[in-house]
């Protein structure tokens, strides 16, 4: 039986198709209602290899991403730098069909694929950069474990050799891969493994399941941009902003503020500019964070809650549409025009 989410998606597709067919798209996209609103789009990655098959909700094929940029242009949207877009949102001074483009984490695939395409289309963008793995330029532990297990999804894995626990996983099942990933992450967290120790575990994991780790390193899959690459994009129109140093939001105020401070210090050193805009890692937010963010001089923060921002939105809880391979071209255009915002949608966080 089809899930309620699947049924809702089909109904929305039908409604959007009819709305476009009878001229509602152009009516809404040219309205004052849309003009008063800002669509903040969020992206995670543009695949270097097969990451879009591993996580279609996080990665887009390069041609899919190019198609998005084409549609933004064709729809007559005005793509604004995030800071200017927010200033103009709250001053009720937005141009027609305003859009701001944001990219989370600052992975190498941004540099390789997204950045040249943005230049080609002449669109400004913001990268919310997590900085720890910029300095330690190896694959990001939490995600590379999951990716490696997915790559060898027909194999068996026994964790005995790796972490001393006699646990067997059949990697052809998504649920088992998730359990294996969680077991390895929990082991690393319990043992408080250093970045080097985690990297060593990744090398041994790849070896155990027969994945070519050297190829991952050569292609720089799931790597953060190097300091040189970050400097290059920042001096060519890409705005680099806060995403915490270690991609986490501790519930302790001092630790939370340290994450922002460490992140900001590194970004300032890399770009020469002080970042004041923030994006919650993994879209996880809590009301307790708001006064801490204000104390840290943060002007805006984006979530992964899909909606179009209005001037009545709290600036530290701005909605954002996270685009993905599972969003059809029709749904995407529905968001650009504003029609999709009028239909019911689920909060992500
Ligand atoms: Zn992130």
Boltz pocket constraint, residues with backbone or C-beta under 6 A from the ligand:
constraints:
  - pocket:
      binder: B
      contacts: [[A, 104], [A, 105], [A, 243], [A, 247], [A, 280], [A, 281], [A, 282]]
      max_distance: 6.0
